[in-house]
């Protein structure tokens, strides 16, 4: 900010009035800052959410219904284990047997919960998953990680990579359990994306559907250990029991406070709620508030034939994504969008993404993306079922903003103001540099003109530049001598007998 103020003063002094005005506008915009996500959404929950970061997301459309500090990096604690469970289910059979190693059970953080595993135990993947997700056992988490990846560290790398594939941008996993590590961080938004992937996985939700499970025999528990779900909104008979809640995971370490991720379903809609940096029992109260809000204020609407309704085939041909008379564009299914109850679907805006992720359908040519009130609220893949070779014009999905149905870029107004302000700042800096260069060139031209006039006068006087400089120095020396003589003549003469000390 200090730099910008100095730049303003320089612009004003150099007469760059237009650039000065532009830069002043930029400073006002930048000083105001971007609003929090909670200020940008459609409505807000009635009541106070005490969590340091929180989000409620529609699991079918990935629409953020409400959030606070959803992109702030936090420690997830044991809700890390939902990613552990998801990755294991994607890479293992439940009946595989795992030999417990010393690396799984030794060196755990003081106070870490365990399933009482011993080195040399033979335990199934299924048993270890229940111990991980229900008992939140760190030894079972480590055993699964080593079984899948060979080491805890390599499994953590797989976890981070899988999170990135799911769209997470601020998540780094350092272990499979969520035990204390300053670099083991994620965000409420990223956890909601991971939670959606778990919600979509039938094997994961099969585990979540029960309240307790009895493991097979181990050296410490030859009769088997019974593990029970820890999430009190899932568990029957607690003051927090909620019939809508079908799964989730609790977490706590000193650095994180209470953390909670919750999967809920009601009347055909599925929500994921995440609260971080919370307290007990506020994490349950906050979650209930978010679920009540999400179910009561929003609905999912179906757009049966989005290709015809929004002339998508013509748009893809215009953008050179589908070519030829034989191309046939159709949607992968009806488009589902999440909107406030009573919203008019005519207010939706539509854009297109052309670089497809790895998990896109085989014939996917594009993804149609919907926005309502500047919030992304649904999408559907568009398939070209007659051509497999599609031309992609180098669109970067990391930076692409969805275009409106007319082809215009769809950018929220406040974001557009920020972008315009930054562009104005760049132009103002360029104008300042240009003005400075012009000023330097003008000054050099003025000095050269003066020197040229001087050379002409000396030529008329038949005098060289060296002789002229000698004459100037002589006059300066003569003037100094005259001034010194005048000062000596004007000094007062002291009275006779006067002392310098008086």
N, C-alpha and C positions, 0 to 999 in steps of 0.2 A: 504493500500500500504506500510505503514511503517513496518508493521509486516512482509510482504513478503520480504522486503529488508533485515531485520534482519535475517530472515530465510535463505536467500541466503548466507549471510556472514558466518553463522554457518555451512551450508552445505559445503561451500568452505573450511573452516578451518578444518573440520573433514574429508576431503578427499572424500566426496560423489560427485565425479565428474559427474557421470551419472545423479544422481538426481539433481545436480546443473544445468546441461544443460536442463533437462526437465522443472524445475521450471523457469528457465530464459525464456524459450519459452512460458510458461504459462503467465508470467508477460507481455511479449510483446503483447500477444493476449488480455489479460484483459485491458491493458493500451490503446490499440487501440479502444476497445469498439465495441458494435454492431452498425451497420449503421442505420440511420433513415429509416423508411419504404419507403420513397420517393426514396432513393438510390437503393432499392432492386427491384423496379418494372421495367417493361419492357421499358417503355418510360415515359416522363414527359411532362406536358403541356408547351406550348410556352407562356410565359408571367409570371407575378408574382402574386401569391396568397397571399394576405395580411393578411388573417385570421390567428389567432394564432394556430388553429387546423382545418383541413379540410379533407374531404374524398369524393370520388365518387365511388359508388358501383353498380354493375349490380344487379338489383332486382330479376332476375330469377335464377342466379347461386351463388349469394352472393360473387362474385369475386370483390376484391378491385382493381379497375383500377388505382387509384393513391391516395395517402394520405400523410398528413403531421401531425405529432404529434397525430396520430389517437387513441392512447391509453392513452393520457394525460387527467386526470380528470379535467373537467371544469364545470362551472355553465351553465345549459341549458336555464334558464329563461323560457319564455312562450312556447317554443317548447316542454316543458314537457307535454303540454295539448294533444299532439297526443297520448301519452300513456293513459291519462285519457279517451280520446274518445274511444280508442280501447278497454279498459277494460270495459267501460260502455256498448258498443255494444255487447261484449261477455257475458254480465250478465243481460241485460235488454231488454225489448221490447220498441220500440220507442214511443208507445202510452201510456205507463205507466205514471201516474200522480204523481208528486212530491210535497209534502207540504214543503214550504220553512221555515226553522227554523232560530232562532236567531244566531246559530253557523255558519250558511252559510253566513250571511251578516254583522255581527259585528266583530270588531277586525281586519279588513283587513289592510295590510300595506299601509301607506300613499302614495297616488298617484296611487293605484291599480285601474285598469279599472274594471267597473262593468256593469251589465245589468239592473241596477235599481230595483233589486228584493227587496221585503219587506217581513218581517216575516208574515207567513200566506198565502202568494200567492200560488195558485195551478197552476203548470206549467208542461207541458209534458216533458218527457225525450228528445224528438226530439228538442223542443225549446231550452232546456238547452244545448244540444250538439252544435247546431248552434251558440248560444251565446258564448260557450266555444271556439270553433274552429275559428269562424269568428271575433267576437268582442274581444276575449281573456279575457272574463269576469271572474274575480276571484270568484265572488259570485255564478255564475252558476257552476263553477268547484267544489266549496265546496258543493253545493246542491247535485250534482251528486254523489260526494264521500260519503256523509252522507246517501244518498238513497241506495247506493250499499252496503256499509260496516258498517253503523251505526255511523261512525265518520271519520273525516279527517285523523287521525293518523292510524286507521285500514286500510283505503283505501290506504294510502301510503305504508303500508306493503304489500298489495296485488299488488301494482304497481311494487315494487321491486322484489317480487317473480315472477311475470309474465315476467319481464325483464330477469330474470335468466333463465326462461324456454325458452326464445327466443335466449339464448346464450350469454347474456350480463354478463360480469364478473367484471365490475368496476362501476356499477350504483347503487346509493342509492337515492330513492325518499323520501322526507319528507313532501310533500304536493302535491295536484293535479294541482296546478297552476304555479309553478315555481317561486313563490315569494321568496325573499331573505332568505336563510338558509345556513349556512356554511357547513352543512353536505349533502346538496342536490346537488349531483354531478353525472356526467356521462361522457362519452367519445364520440368522433366523430364516432368511430367504433360501439359502442353500440347503438347510436342513428340511425345509418344506418340500423342496424338489426331491431330495433323497427319500423323504417320507412318502411322497406320491409314488415313487418307484416301488417302494415296499408294499404300499397299498394295492398296487397293480399286480403284485406277484402272488399267485394263489397259494404256493407252498409257504410263503412267509405268513400270509394271513391264516393259514391252517394252524400254524403254531400259535398265532395270536388269539385264536378262537377259544382256546381252553384256558382254565384258570390255574391248573396245577398239572404236574407231570412227574412220574416216578422213573428215575434213571436206573440203568442196569447196575450190577455189582461192581465195586471197586475195592481196592485193598483196604481203604479206610471205612467204606460203607458196603460191606458184603451183602447186606439186604437191600441195597439200593437207596439212593437219596431222593426224597420228594422235594421238588422245587415248585414254588408258587409265584404267580405273577405279582409284581410289586406296585403296579399302577392302580391306585385306589379307585379310579373312575371305572376301571375294567372289573375289578374284584367285586363280588356280590356282598351285600350286607354292610357296606361302609357308608358313612355320612356323605361321601362324595360319589357314590355309585351313580352312573349315568347310563341308561339303557341304550343311548345312541352311540356310546363309545365301544368300539370293537377291537381296539388294540392301542399299543403305544409303549413308551419306555420312559422310566425315570432316570435321573442322574444327579449326582452331587459329589463335588470335591470342594475343598475350602476356597480354591481360586475361582470357581465357577458360580458358587451358590447353587440353589436348586434349579434344575433344568427339567423340562418335560416336553415330550412330543406325543401327540394324541391323534388317533384315527377315529373318525366318527361318521355314522351314516344315518340318514333320516329321509324317508319319503323319496327314495331314489337318488338323493344327492349325497356326495361324499366330501368331507372336509378334513384338512390337516391343520392342526394348531400347534404352534411351537412357542414356548416361553423360556427365556434365558435370563440369567442373573436375577433370580427370583428368590423368595423365601417360602418356607413351609408354614402353613398350608396355602399360602397365597398362590402358589403355582397351580393348584387345583381350582381355586376360585377364579383366577384369571382365565384359565382354560375354559371353564364353564361360560364365563362372560363372552369369550370369543366365539364359542360354538353357538350360544343362543343368538348372538348378533348375526353370524353367518347364515344360520338356517332361517331366521325370521325376516331378513331384509333383502334376500337375493333369491333368484330363481334361475334355472337353466332353461334356455329356449333352444328349439331345434329348427335349423334351416334345412329343409329337405333337399333342395336342389341348388346348392350355392353356385355351381358352374353356370347354369342358365340365368339365375337371378342377377348375378354380377358380371355376366358376359366374360367369364374367365378364359374361355378358349381364344377369343379374339385378343385378349390382353397378352396371353402367352405367345401368340403368333406375332403380335406387334413387337414384343420384346425378344423375338428370335429364340424363344425357348422351345417352341414346338413349330415344326415346319412341314410343309407338304400337305397335299389334299387328303392323304390317308390318315393324318393324325387324328386321334380321338381322345379328347380330354374329358375325364370324369372324376368326381370326388371319391375319395376312399370310403366315404360314408356321409351321413348327414352332418352338417356342421353344428356343434354345440357351443353356445355362448352363454356366459354368466352375466346377468344384468340385474340392476335393482328391480324389485317387484313393481310392475306397472310401467316399465320403461318401453319406449317405442323403438322397435327394431329398425325403423327407417333412419334412426340417428346413428346407426353403426357406420363406421368407416372400414374400408377394406384395403389391404396391402398384400404384397407378395414377396416371399423369400425363395431364392433360386438355388442356393448351395445347400444340398441336402445332407443331413447328419447320417452317420453310419447306420443308425437304427431305422431310417426311413424305409417305407415300402419299396419293393424292388423296382417298380415302374414309376416311382415318384418323379414328377417333373418340376414341381413347385409346392410351396405351402401357402395356402390362403390364410391370412392373419387378420383378425377382427379387433377393432378398438371401440370402446364406448366411453365417452367422457375422458378421453386421453389415457385410458387404462386398457392394456391388452387383455382381452377377455375371451379368447378362444381361437382355434385354428383348425384347419383340415388339410390333409395332403391332397394334391391333385395328381392324378395318374394319366399317363399317356399309354394306353394299352395297345397301340398299333405301331409305335416307333420306340426303339430302345436307345437310338443314338440321338441325344438331345444336345443342343448348343447352349453352353453356359457362358454368359458375357462377363465372367470374372467378378461377380458380385461377392463381396466379402461379408459373410454372415455375422462376423464379430462387430462390424461397423454399420451394417445396413439398417436404415430406418424404414419401416413399412410405408409404402406409398398408398395414397388414397385411391378410391375407385377411379378417379379421373387421371391417375398417373402422377399426381402431385405428391411430394414427400409429406408423410403424416408425422408431424412433430408437435408436441404440446406447446402451447403459447409461451409459457414461462421459459421452457428450454430454448425456443426460438429466439426469445429476447436475449438470453445469455449468449447464444451463438452469434446473433447480430452484434451484440456488444463487443465480443472478442474480435470479430471481423473489423469492427470500427476501430478498435484499439490498434490492430495491426496496420490498418490504413493510416491512422494518425501517426504512428511511429515512422512509417515510410515517408509520410508527408514532412515530418520533422527532419529526417535525414536529408531528404531532397532539398528542403528549404535551407538547411545548413550548407550543403554543397553549393547551391546557387549563390548564397551570401559570400562564401569563400572565393568563388570564381569572380564575382563582381568586385570584391576588394582587390584581388590580384590584377584585374583589368584596370581599375582606377590607379593603382600604383604604377603599372606599366605606362599608362597614359601620361602620368606626371613625369616619370623618368624620360619619356620621349620628348615632352615639351622642354625639359631641362637640357637635354642633349642639343635640341635645335637652338636654344638661346646661347649655349656655350659655343656652338659652331658660328653663330653670328658675331660673337665676341672674339672669335679666333683664339679660344682658350680650351685646353684639354680638361677632362674631368679631374685628372691628378692635380693640375694647377689650381682648379677651382677649389678642391678640398684643402690644399695648402693655404689658400687665401682665407677660407672659412676658419681654419684652425688658428691662423695668425690673428684674425679679428677677435676670436674668442679669448685668446691670450691677452690681447691688448685691453679688452673690456674688463677682464678680471683684475689687471693691474690698476686700472682707474678706480674700480670699486674699492679696492684695498686702501688706496691713497685717500679716498674720500672718507672712509671710516676712521682712519688715523687722525685726520684733521678735525673731526667732529667730537673726539673724546674730550671730556672736561678736565681742567687742570686743578688738582687739589690745592686748598689754602695752605699757606706757609705754617709749619708747626703742627699740621693736622696729623693724627695717628691713623693708620689703616685699621687699628682695632676698635676705633671709636664708632 
